Amino acid sequence: MIRINLLPGPKGRTAKPQYDVRAQALLGVGVLLVTIAGCWWYSSSLDEVIEARQEEKLAKEKQVVQLKEQVKQVQDFEQKKKLLEDKNRVIDQLESARVGPVKVLDLVSQSIEPLKVWLTNLKLSAENVEVEGKALTNDEVVEFVNNLRRTDFFANINLQESKAAVENKINIYQFKLAFRLKG
């Protein structure tokens, strides 16, 4: 009997094609050169980025120095402004303090002028004024109070005390007034 094998069987090996070693070496050197060139290009691009960032950093540092100088100038200006405002406030206070007592004394003296009244004490504190004095008659004390009311510079005029006394064998009236400055 004859056997027929329909299954493919082992055939002889086919030979692998042989590559040229020089071509492989050339290909390896080419890949190596391309890799080195790529690394060099990437390194140089990173160097450019670093250089650009350093220039940007220097520019920002210069800008910071300029801004610090401007901030210092602004702080100096604000300090000078505050000092001038304080000086102006002190000047205003001094002017109001200077004008206040002078005006009070002027108005009180104008209210006394035609009368036979003289003052022994005048106290001015902030807006309050206390007056002590003497008069020959009680009517002159009342007229003095009425004259003060007519000035429109004083408010809440209060005759606290008016009493008869004798001084150097002359009958007089001692009085105490308290009032406030308007405004």
C-alpha positions in Angstrom: 0.0 0.0 0.0 1.1 3.3 -0.8 1.0 6.0 1.6 0.3 9.5 0.5 0.9 12.2 3.0 -1.3 15.1 2.2 -0.1 17.1 5.1 2.7 19.4 4.4 5.8 18.1 6.0 9.1 19.4 6.9 10.7 20.9 4.0 14.1 22.1 3.9 14.8 25.4 5.5 14.8 28.4 3.5 17.8 30.5 4.0 17.4 33.9 5.7 18.6 36.7 3.5 21.9 38.0 4.8 22.0 41.7 5.4 25.1 43.6 4.6 27.0 44.4 7.9 28.2 47.7 6.4 24.6 48.8 5.8 23.7 48.0 9.3 26.7 49.8 10.7 25.9 52.8 8.5 22.3 52.7 9.7 23.4 52.5 13.3 25.8 55.4 12.9 23.1 57.4 11.1 20.6 56.8 13.9 23.2 57.8 16.4 24.0 61.0 14.6 20.3 61.9 14.3 19.9 61.3 18.0 22.9 63.4 18.9 21.7 66.2 16.6 18.2 66.0 18.1 19.7 66.2 21.6 22.0 69.1 20.6 19.0 71.0 19.0 16.8 70.3 22.2 19.7 71.5 24.4 20.2 74.7 22.4 16.4 75.4 22.4 16.4 75.0 26.2 19.4 77.3 26.5 17.5 79.9 24.5 14.5 79.5 26.8 16.7 79.8 29.9 18.4 82.9 28.5 15.0 84.5 27.6 13.8 83.8 31.2 16.9 85.3 32.7 16.5 88.4 30.6 12.9 88.5 31.7 14.0 88.1 35.3 16.5 90.9 35.0 13.8 93.2 33.5 11.4 92.3 36.3 14.1 93.0 38.9 14.7 96.4 37.4 11.0 97.1 37.4 10.8 96.0 41.1 13.6 98.4 41.9 11.8 101.2 40.1 8.5 100.4 41.8 10.2 100.3 45.2 11.7 103.7 44.5 8.2 105.0 43.6 6.7 103.4 46.7 9.4 105.2 48.8 8.6 108.5 47.1 4.8 108.0 47.7 5.5 107.1 51.4 7.7 110.2 51.7 5.0 112.3 50.1 2.3 110.9 52.4 4.5 111.5 55.4 5.1 115.1 54.3 1.4 115.5 53.6 0.5 114.2 57.1 3.0 116.5 58.7 1.6 119.5 56.8 -2.0 118.5 57.7 -0.9 118.2 61.4 0.8 121.6 61.1 -2.3 123.1 59.5 -4.5 121.6 62.2 -2.3 123.1 64.9 -2.3 126.5 63.2 -6.1 126.4 63.0 -6.4 125.5 66.6 -4.0 128.2 67.6 -5.9 130.8 65.5 -9.2 129.7 67.0 -7.7 129.8 70.5 -6.2 133.2 69.8 -9.4 134.7 68.4 -11.7 133.1 70.9 -10.4 134.8 74.1 -9.8 138.1 72.4 -13.3 138.2 71.0 -14.8 137.2 74.3 -12.9 139.9 76.2 -13.8 142.5 73.5 -17.5 141.7 73.7 -17.5 141.6 77.5 -15.7 144.9 77.6 -18.2 146.4 75.2 -21.1 145.2 77.4 -19.5 146.9 80.4 -18.5 150.2 78.8 -21.4 152.5 79.7 -22.0 150.9 83.1 -20.3 151.2 86.5 -19.3 147.6 86.5 -15.8 146.1 86.9 -14.6 142.6 86.5 -12.5 140.8 89.1 -12.2 137.4 87.4 -12.8 136.0 83.9 -12.3 132.3 83.2 -12.5 130.9 79.7 -12.4 127.1 79.3 -13.4 125.6 75.9 -16.9 126.9 75.4 -17.7 127.9 79.0 -17.1 131.4 80.4 -17.3 132.3 84.1 -17.2 136.0 85.1 -17.0 137.5 88.6 -17.2 141.2 89.2 -18.6 144.1 91.2 -21.1 146.8 90.4 -22.4 149.9 92.2 -26.1 148.9 91.8 -28.0 145.7 91.1 -29.6 147.4 88.1 -26.2 147.7 86.5 -25.6 144.0 87.0 -28.9 143.3 85.2 -28.1 145.7 82.4 -24.7 144.0 82.0 -26.4 140.6 81.6 -28.9 142.1 79.1 -26.0 143.6 77.1 -24.3 140.2 77.0 -27.5 138.7 75.7 -27.7 141.2 72.9 -24.3 140.2 71.5 -25.5 137.0 69.9 -22.1 135.5 70.7 -23.1 134.1 74.1 -25.8 131.6 75.1 -27.2 130.3 78.3 -26.3 133.4 80.3 -26.9 132.6 83.9 -26.6 135.0 86.8 -25.5 132.6 89.5 -25.1 135.0 92.3 -25.6 138.6 93.1 -25.1 139.8 96.7 -24.7 143.1 98.4 -21.4 143.9 100.1 -19.6 146.8 101.6 -16.1 147.7 100.4 -14.2 150.8 101.6 -17.5 152.1 103.1 -19.2 151.9 99.7 -22.2 149.7 99.0 -21.5 147.4 96.1 -23.0 144.2 94.5 -20.7 141.2 93.9 -21.9 138.9 91.1 -21.1 135.7 89.4 -22.1 134.9 85.8 -21.7 131.8 83.7 -22.4 131.4 80.0 -21.4 129.5 76.9 -20.0 130.6 73.6 -22.2 130.1 70.6 -20.9 128.1 67.6 
